[in-house]
Amino acid sequence: MSTEQKVKGPASYFPSIEKNYGHPISYWLELLNHSGERKHMEYVAMLKEEHKIGHGHANALVAYFLSKK
């Protein structure tokens, strides 16, 4: 049995996000942090419209970001 725990939740998308969009997760979290106070779906819309991130990946980033606030 593996002692390594499988990553669950929004963070499970992180390797794919980094691969597909060419920036580390810290970049996206900093971008969200500097984009002002918004509602969840407003952050998602911003990532989709301004950075061409797919809905699932944008939603995962925002969910993680808001859970850490």
Secondary structure, DSSP 8 states (H G I E B T S, - for coil): ---S----GGGGGHHHHHHHHSS-HHHHHHHHHTS-S--HHHHHHHHHHHH---HHHHHHHHHHHHHT-
